[in-house]
Amino acid sequence: MSTHARPLADQLASASDAQLERVLRERAVRPDVGWTDFFDAAEALLEPASIERALARLTRAEARALRAAAPGDRVALDDTALGLLDGEGRLLPPVRAVVESQPEIPDAADAVPSPASDADSAQAAERAFATIGSLAELLLAARTAPLALLATGALSATEKRRLLDDGDLDELRDLAELAGLVRRVDRELRLTADAERWLDASFPERWAHVAARFAESLPSGIRSSAAADWPRLHPWDPHWPARAAHLRSLAWRIGLLAGGSDGTWTVPAWGAALRADSPFDSSALQALLPTEVDRIFLQNDLSAIAPGPLQPSLDNRLRAMTDHDPAQASSYRFTAESVSRALVEGDTGEGILTFLRQISLTGVPQPLEYLVRQTATRHGLVRVRPDAEGGTVVTSADPHLLEAMEIDRNLRPLGLIREDDGLVSRVGAEAVAWALTDARYPATLVDRDGRSVAAGRARIAGADAQNDPGYTALIARLRSHQGADADAAWLDRELEAAVRARSVVIVEVAMPDGSRRELTLEASGLGGGRLRGRDRAADVERTLPVRSIVSVRAPSS
């Protein structure tokens, strides 16, 4: 047992729950670890591997301070001190041994980044605009159907093909997670409640949200450093250079950095807030981008063209009733299937036409009006309602439609079975309604009383509990074993460790006459309140009452 574990256990016991949780997170402690008390925690935190995990989080300045500290010197480490320094701010000896084995600390690069040129700023603005647009495309795809993930957390190859991955999809997914717009739930990537609001926001609001959340996620020290220096900021973390390069790529993608092609990184005017730790102002960024429009051209061929980037709230609603090709951002096409989807989601034929009249510069062409009215008329021929057992009943005034659905191979996963004048399924009503709509049946979702209801496809992630490793229970368990007599508890642990290792220890014993005597014992047993061992000096077996033992220490070498 480490002789330094006792003082560290005392530090841990006196720390706040917030401080303990920080240490546990930094050391990557599992919430279900089998620690019983703070002595267990102290011993584990003094293991070299655990110390290395703590050192990996230190900034270059903190690492230099530890490397330069002589024995007895006090070191200031702010919130990272617990578990590395003793109560006086000095390096714990096991920590010093690990510090001395760490690699040399590289010098800093230029501390002040250069401002971006006009040309680089323009390219950064275009890149930011394209990235936010691609991020919106990713979220809209996830709203239609949650994105499937592999066991590693990466997007599956099927999803990458569906989203027409151009090699940037993983970075977009990372940005979406950092911005709190998606969250992993089991093996799916689902939208959060923030994503719905973000999708309806204007480009400046979208960009400012992503930039601010990205900045908040950056590790210690990175915001005050030039981008060229990022890979050197955590010198004792072997994985940091790759992570820094990834973060720098994300910052470049959302326009907070410019240049980079020749290793020289510059900062556009709107990216200065990343270093200044102030709110992001997108006005300079907006000045380099086209203005969002609120009108479209509707054409006789059932297509719609926007003369510029359409306002996001209008774009989202227009997408809900059209087929949209992400490669042609300003082009939309109306089909019977796309209008049916809008109707299933709760829109109405008259509501669609009213919306189109409000935003069209050319009115609503007759072919488009006819398509919407005809589709709305057919909508509802197939009615889908939940039953009392959680399944679904499908009915229709057209028996031929029921017959077609019953034998449709594409609907076999629903398990539709004829029952009386309808079809029944064990699948939920919303899922059945969407499956029928995707198979081009005029389905509408109704409640048990026959009233039409919207069938929302989006599956929103609940409250974020995934990143909480559940340290509350562990901390409570450690606190519950925090007895009043810490000295006795520590002595018991030292004796148990000595017996397990059959080690030789020097035991200080309180004698009946009030004096104290030291015995060098080879510990062999502990039980019934007594310690057994061979006295190395007298070469005899001794049995000592534990209550008489004052202290235990290892003999000096």
C-alpha positions in Angstrom: 0.0 0.0 0.0 1.3 3.4 -0.9 2.3 5.6 2.1 1.0 8.6 0.1 -2.5 7.2 -0.2 -3.5 8.2 3.4 -3.0 12.0 2.9 -4.7 11.8 -0.5 -7.6 10.0 0.9 -8.0 12.8 3.5 -8.0 15.3 0.6 -10.6 13.4 -1.3 -12.8 13.1 1.8 -12.7 16.9 2.4 -13.3 17.8 -1.2 -16.7 18.9 -2.5 -18.9 16.5 -4.6 -18.2 18.8 -7.7 -14.4 18.5 -7.2 -14.7 14.7 -6.8 -16.8 14.4 -9.9 -14.2 16.4 -11.9 -11.4 14.1 -10.7 -13.3 11.0 -11.6 -14.1 12.3 -15.1 -10.5 13.4 -15.7 -9.2 10.0 -14.7 -11.8 8.2 -16.8 -13.1 6.2 -13.7 -15.9 3.8 -14.4 -19.1 4.6 -12.5 -19.4 1.0 -11.4 -15.8 0.7 -10.1 -15.6 -1.4 -7.0 -14.2 1.2 -4.6 -15.5 0.9 -1.1 -14.0 4.1 0.5 -11.7 7.0 -0.1 -8.7 4.8 0.7 -9.5 2.7 -2.3 -10.0 5.8 -4.4 -6.6 7.3 -3.3 -4.7 4.1 -4.1 -6.3 3.8 -7.5 -5.6 7.5 -8.3 -2.0 7.1 -7.5 -1.5 4.3 -10.0 0.9 5.5 -12.8 -1.7 4.9 -15.5 -4.3 7.1 -13.7 -1.7 9.8 -13.1 -0.8 9.8 -16.8 -4.5 10.4 -17.7 -4.5 13.4 -15.4 -1.2 14.8 -16.8 -2.6 14.4 -20.4 -5.1 17.1 -19.6 -2.6 19.7 -18.5 -1.8 22.6 -20.7 1.7 23.4 -21.8 2.1 26.1 -19.1 0.9 23.7 -16.3 3.2 20.9 -17.6 6.1 23.3 -17.5 5.3 24.3 -13.9 5.2 20.6 -12.8 8.5 19.8 -14.7 10.3 22.8 -13.2 9.1 22.2 -9.6 11.8 21.1 -7.2 11.0 18.9 -4.2 9.2 21.1 -1.7 8.1 23.7 -4.3 4.5 24.7 -4.3 2.7 24.5 -7.7 -0.6 26.3 -8.7 -2.8 24.0 -10.8 -6.3 25.5 -10.1 -9.0 22.9 -10.4 -6.6 20.1 -11.6 -4.6 20.0 -8.3 -6.7 17.3 -6.6 -5.0 14.0 -6.9 -1.7 15.5 -8.1 -0.7 17.8 -5.2 -0.7 17.4 -1.5 -2.5 19.7 0.9 0.3 22.2 0.7 0.4 22.4 -3.1 3.5 20.2 -3.5 3.8 17.3 -6.0 2.9 13.9 -4.5 6.0 11.7 -4.8 4.2 9.1 -7.1 3.1 12.0 -9.4 6.7 13.4 -9.5 8.0 10.0 -10.6 5.5 10.0 -13.5 6.2 13.6 -14.4 9.9 12.9 -14.7 9.2 10.2 -17.2 7.1 12.4 -19.5 8.5 13.7 -22.9 10.1 17.1 -23.3 7.7 20.1 -23.7 7.8 21.8 -27.1 8.2 25.6 -27.4 5.2 27.8 -28.3 4.6 29.1 -31.8 3.6 32.7 -32.5 1.0 33.7 -29.9 -0.9 36.3 -32.0 -2.7 35.1 -35.1 -2.7 37.2 -38.2 -5.9 38.7 -39.6 -7.3 37.1 -42.8 -6.9 38.8 -46.1 -10.0 39.9 -48.0 -9.7 37.0 -50.3 -9.3 34.5 -47.5 -12.2 36.1 -45.6 -14.5 35.8 -48.6 -13.6 32.1 -49.0 -14.2 31.5 -45.3 -17.6 33.1 -45.5 -18.6 30.9 -48.5 -17.3 27.9 -46.6 -19.3 28.8 -43.5 -22.4 29.3 -45.5 -22.0 25.9 -47.3 -21.2 24.1 -44.0 -24.3 25.5 -42.3 -26.4 24.5 -45.3 -24.9 20.9 -45.3 -25.5 20.7 -41.6 -29.2 21.6 -42.1 -29.4 18.8 -44.8 -28.0 16.3 -42.3 -30.5 17.4 -39.6 -33.5 17.2 -42.1 -32.4 13.7 -43.1 -32.2 12.7 -39.4 -35.6 14.2 -38.8 -37.2 12.0 -41.4 -35.5 8.9 -40.0 -32.9 8.7 -37.2 -29.4 8.0 -38.6 -28.2 4.5 -37.9 -24.8 4.2 -36.2 -22.3 1.4 -35.9 -21.2 0.0 -32.6 -18.2 2.4 -32.8 -20.5 5.4 -33.0 -19.7 6.1 -36.7 -22.4 6.5 -39.3 -23.1 3.3 -41.1 -22.2 2.9 -44.8 -25.9 2.7 -45.7 -26.5 6.1 -44.1 -23.5 7.6 -45.9 -24.8 6.4 -49.3 -28.3 7.7 -48.4 -26.8 11.1 -47.6 -24.5 11.1 -50.6 -21.4 11.4 -48.4 -18.7 13.6 -50.0 -16.1 12.8 -47.4 -17.2 15.5 -44.9 -20.1 13.7 -43.3 -18.2 12.7 -40.2 -17.1 16.3 -39.6 -20.7 17.5 -40.1 -21.9 14.9 -37.6 -19.3 16.0 -35.1 -20.3 19.7 -35.5 -24.0 18.7 -35.0 -23.1 16.9 -31.8 -20.9 19.7 -30.5 -23.7 22.2 -31.2 -26.2 20.1 -29.3 -28.3 19.5 -32.4 -28.2 15.7 -32.4 -27.6 13.1 -29.7 -26.7 9.4 -29.8 -29.5 7.3 -28.5 -28.6 3.6 -28.4 -27.4 3.1 -32.0 -29.2 6.0 -33.6 -28.4 9.7 -34.1 -31.5 11.7 -33.2 -32.4 15.3 -33.3 -32.7 17.3 -30.1 -35.3 19.9 -29.3 -32.8 22.6 -30.1 -32.5 21.3 -33.6 -36.1 22.0 -34.4 -35.6 25.7 -33.4 -32.2 25.8 -35.2 -33.7 24.6 -38.4 -36.3 27.5 -38.4 -33.6 30.1 -37.6 -31.9 32.5 -40.1 -28.4 31.8 -41.3 -26.8 34.3 -38.8 -28.6 32.7 -35.9 -27.7 29.2 -37.1 -24.0 30.1 -37.5 -23.7 32.0 -34.2 -25.2 29.0 -32.4 -22.8 26.5 -33.9 -19.8 28.8 -33.4 -20.6 29.5 -29.8 -21.2 25.9 -28.9 -18.1 24.8 -30.7 -16.0 27.4 -28.8 -17.5 26.2 -25.5 -16.5 22.7 -26.2 -12.8 23.5 -26.8 -10.3 22.2 -24.1 -8.5 24.5 -21.7 -6.0 27.0 -23.2 -6.9 26.5 -26.8 -9.0 29.7 -27.3 -6.1 31.9 -26.1 -3.6 30.3 -28.6 -2.9 30.7 -32.3 -4.3 27.9 -34.4 -0.7 26.9 -35.5 0.1 26.2 -31.9 -3.0 24.0 -31.1 -1.2 20.7 -31.6 1.4 21.6 -28.9 -1.0 22.8 -26.2 -1.3 19.5 -24.3 2.3 18.0 -24.6 1.7 14.9 -22.4 -1.4 13.7 -24.3 -0.2 11.4 -27.1 -3.7 11.6 -28.8 -3.9 15.4 -28.6 -2.1 16.3 -31.9 -4.7 14.3 -33.9 -7.6 15.8 -31.9 -6.2 19.3 -32.3 -6.0 18.9 -36.1 -9.6 17.7 -36.1 -10.7 20.7 -34.0 -8.8 23.0 -36.3 -10.5 21.5 -39.3 -13.9 22.0 -37.7 -13.0 25.7 -37.0 -11.9 26.1 -40.6 -15.1 24.5 -41.9 -17.4 26.9 -40.0 -15.3 29.9 -41.1 -13.6 30.7 -37.7 -10.2 30.1 -39.4 -8.9 30.9 -42.8 -5.9 29.8 -44.9 -4.3 26.7 -43.7 -3.2 25.4 -47.1 0.5 26.3 -46.5 0.3 25.8 -42.7 -0.4 29.4 -42.1 -3.7 30.0 -40.3 -5.4 33.4 -40.2 -8.5 34.7 -38.5 -11.4 36.5 -40.3 -13.0 39.4 -38.4 -15.9 37.4 -37.2 -13.6 34.7 -35.8 -11.8 37.0 -33.4 -14.4 36.2 -30.7 -12.9 32.7 -30.6 -9.8 34.1 -29.0 -11.4 37.0 -27.1 -14.0 34.8 -25.4 -16.8 37.2 -26.4 -20.1 36.7 -28.2 -19.8 36.0 -31.9 -20.9 38.8 -34.2 -21.9 37.6 -37.7 -22.4 41.1 -39.3 -19.1 41.0 -41.1 -19.8 37.5 -42.3 -23.2 38.4 -43.6 -21.8 41.3 -45.6 -20.0 38.8 -47.8 -22.9 36.5 -48.4 -26.1 36.7 -50.6 -29.2 38.0 -48.9 -31.8 35.4 -48.0 -35.0 35.7 -50.1 -38.7 35.2 -49.1 -40.2 34.6 -52.6 -40.1 31.8 -55.2 -41.1 31.2 -58.8 -43.7 28.5 -59.3 -43.6 27.0 -62.8 -46.1 25.0 -64.9 -43.9 21.9 -64.8 -44.7 21.5 -61.1 -41.3 22.9 -60.0 -40.3 25.8 -57.8 -37.2 28.0 -58.1 -35.9 30.3 -55.4 -33.9 33.3 -56.8 -31.4 33.0 -54.0 -31.0 31.3 -50.6 -34.5 30.9 -49.2 -35.3 31.9 -45.7 -34.9 28.7 -43.6 -38.4 28.7 -42.1 -39.9 29.0 -45.7 -37.4 26.4 -47.0 -38.4 23.9 -44.3 -42.1 24.1 -45.0 -41.6 24.0 -48.8 -39.4 20.9 -48.4 -42.2 19.2 -46.4 -44.4 19.3 -49.6 -41.8 18.8 -52.3 -39.0 16.5 -53.4 -35.8 18.3 -53.0 -32.3 17.5 -54.4 -29.6 18.8 -52.0 -27.3 19.2 -55.0 -29.7 21.9 -56.4 -30.4 23.9 -53.3 -32.7 26.4 -54.9 -34.9 23.9 -56.8 -38.0 22.0 -55.6 -40.4 19.7 -57.3 -44.1 18.9 -56.4 -45.4 15.3 -56.8 -48.4 13.5 -55.6 -46.3 11.6 -53.1 -44.6 14.8 -51.7 -48.0 16.5 -51.3 -49.3 13.4 -49.6 -46.5 13.5 -47.1 -47.4 17.1 -46.2 -51.0 16.0 -45.7 -50.0 13.1 -43.4 -47.9 15.5 -41.3 -51.1 17.6 -40.7 -51.2 20.1 -43.5 -54.3 20.6 -45.6 -54.9 21.2 -49.3 -56.1 24.7 -48.8 -53.3 25.4 -46.3 -50.7 24.4 -48.9 -52.3 26.6 -51.6 -52.5 29.6 -49.3 -48.8 29.2 -48.3 -47.8 29.0 -52.0 -49.8 32.1 -52.9 -48.1 34.0 -50.2 -44.5 33.3 -51.3 -45.0 33.0 -55.1 -43.9 35.7 -57.5 -45.9 34.1 -60.3 -49.1 32.9 -58.6 -50.0 29.2 -58.4 -50.0 27.6 -61.9 -53.1 25.6 -62.7 -51.4 22.2 -63.0 -50.0 22.7 -59.5 -53.3 23.7 -58.0 -55.0 20.7 -59.7 -52.3 18.4 -58.3 -52.7 19.7 -54.7 -56.6 19.6 -54.8 -56.7 16.1 -56.4 -54.2 14.7 -53.9 -56.1 16.3 -51.0 -59.4 14.8 -52.3 -57.9 11.3 -52.4 -56.2 11.8 -49.0 -58.2 10.0 -46.4 -59.4 7.1 -48.5 -57.2 5.0 -46.3 -57.7 5.7 -42.6 -55.2 4.4 -40.0 -56.1 4.4 -36.3 -54.6 2.9 -33.1 -56.5 0.1 -31.4 -56.8 -0.5 -27.7 -54.0 -3.1 -27.5 -51.4 -0.7 -29.1 -51.7 -2.1 -32.6 -53.3 -0.5 -35.6 -56.5 -0.8 -37.7 -56.5 0.2 -41.4 -59.9 0.8 -43.0 -60.9 2.2 -46.4 -64.1 3.0 -48.4 -62.4 1.4 -51.4 -62.2 -2.4 -50.9 -59.7 -2.6 -53.8 -57.2 -0.5 -51.9 -57.5 -2.9 -48.9 -56.9 -5.9 -51.2 -53.9 -4.2 -52.7 -52.4 -3.4 -49.3 -53.0 -7.0 -48.1 -50.9 -8.5 -50.9 -48.3 -5.7 -51.3 -44.9 -7.2 -50.8 -43.4 -3.8 -49.7 -45.9 -3.8 -46.7 -45.1 -7.3 -45.5 -43.1 -6.0 -42.5 -46.3 -4.5 -41.2 -47.9 -7.9 -40.9 -51.3 -6.7 -42.2 -54.0 -9.3 -41.6 -57.6 -9.1 -42.8 -60.1 -8.7 -39.9 -63.8 -7.9 -40.7 -63.9 -4.9 -43.0 -60.3 -3.8 -42.4 -56.7 -4.8 -41.9 -54.9 -5.0 -38.5 -51.3 -4.8 -37.6 -49.3 -5.0 -34.4 -47.1 -2.1 -35.6 -47.8 1.4 -34.2 -50.3 3.6 -36.0 -47.8 6.3 -36.9 -45.3 3.9 -38.4 -48.1 2.2 -40.4 -49.4 5.5 -41.7 -45.9 6.5 -42.9 -45.3 3.1 -44.5 -48.5 3.3 -46.4 -47.7 6.9 -47.5 -44.3 5.9 -48.7 -45.9 3.0 -50.6 -48.2 5.6 -52.3 -51.4 4.8 -50.6 -53.6 7.8 -49.6 -53.3 7.2 -45.9 -54.3 9.5 -43.1 -53.8 9.0 -39.4 -56.8 9.4 -37.1 -57.4 9.0 -33.4 -59.8 6.4 -31.9 -62.7 8.9 -32.3 -62.0 9.3 -36.1 -60.4 12.8 -35.9 -57.5 13.4 -38.2 -54.1 13.9 -36.4 -50.6 14.7 -37.7 -48.2 11.9 -38.0 -44.9 13.4 -37.0 -41.9 11.5 -38.3 -39.2 13.2 -36.2 -38.0 11.2 -33.2 -36.6 13.7 -30.8 -33.8 12.7 -28.3 -34.8 13.1 -24.7 -32.9 14.8 -21.9 -29.1 14.3 -22.2 -28.2 11.5 -19.8 -25.8 9.8 -22.0 -22.7 11.9 -21.2 -23.4 11.7 -17.4 -21.5 8.6 -16.2 -23.5 8.5 -13.0 -20.9 9.4 -10.4 -23.5 10.4 -7.9 -23.9 6.8 -6.6 -20.2 6.3 -6.4 -19.6 9.5 -4.5 -22.4 8.6 -2.1 -20.9 5.2 -1.5 -17.5 6.7 -0.7 -19.1 9.2 1.6 -21.1 6.5 3.4 -17.8 4.8 4.4 -16.2 8.0 5.6 -16.1 7.0 9.3 -15.3 9.3 12.2 -12.1 7.3 13.2 -10.1 7.6 9.9 -6.9 6.7 11.8 -8.3 3.3 12.9 -9.7 2.6 9.4 -6.3 3.4 7.8 -4.5 1.3 10.3 -6.7 -1.7 9.5 -6.1 -1.3 5.8 -2.3 -1.1 6.3 -2.4 -4.3 8.4 -4.5 -6.1 5.9 -2.2 -5.1 3.1 0.8 -6.3 5.0 -0.8 -9.6 5.7 -1.8 -10.1 2.1 1.7 -9.4 0.9 3.4 -11.3 3.8 5.6 -8.2 4.1 7.9 -7.1 6.8 6.6 -4.1 8.7 7.7 -2.1 11.8 4.8 -2.0 14.2 4.7 0.6 17.0 2.9 -0.9 20.0 1.5 0.9 23.1 2.7 -1.0 26.2 0.6 -1.3 29.4 3.0 0.9 31.3 2.4 3.8 28.9 5.6 3.3 26.9 5.9 2.5 23.3 7.9 -0.3 21.6 8.7 -1.0 18.0 8.7 -4.6 16.7 9.8 -5.8 13.3 7.3 -8.4 12.2 6.7 -10.5 9.1 2.9 -10.2 9.1 1.2 -13.6 8.7 -2.4 -13.2 9.9 -5.1 -10.8 11.0 -8.4 -11.8 12.8 -10.3 -11.5 16.0 -8.8 -8.1 16.6 -5.3 -9.5 16.7 -2.2 -9.3 14.4 0.0 -12.4 14.1 3.6 -12.4 12.8 7.1 -13.5 13.3 9.3 -11.2 15.3 12.4 -10.9 13.1 14.7 -9.9 16.0 13.7 -12.6 18.5 12.7 -15.2 15.9 9.4 -16.0 17.7 5.7 -15.8 16.7 3.9 -12.9 18.3 0.2 -12.1 18.6 -0.6 -8.4 19.1 -4.0 -6.8 19.9 -4.8 -4.4 17.1 -6.1 -1.8 19.6 -2.6 -1.6 21.0 -0.9 -0.9 17.7 -0.3 2.8 17.2 1.3 2.8 13.7 2.6 0.6 11.0 5.4 1.5 8.5 7.7 -0.2 6.1 11.3 -0.6 7.2 13.7 1.9 5.5 15.8 0.3 2.8 
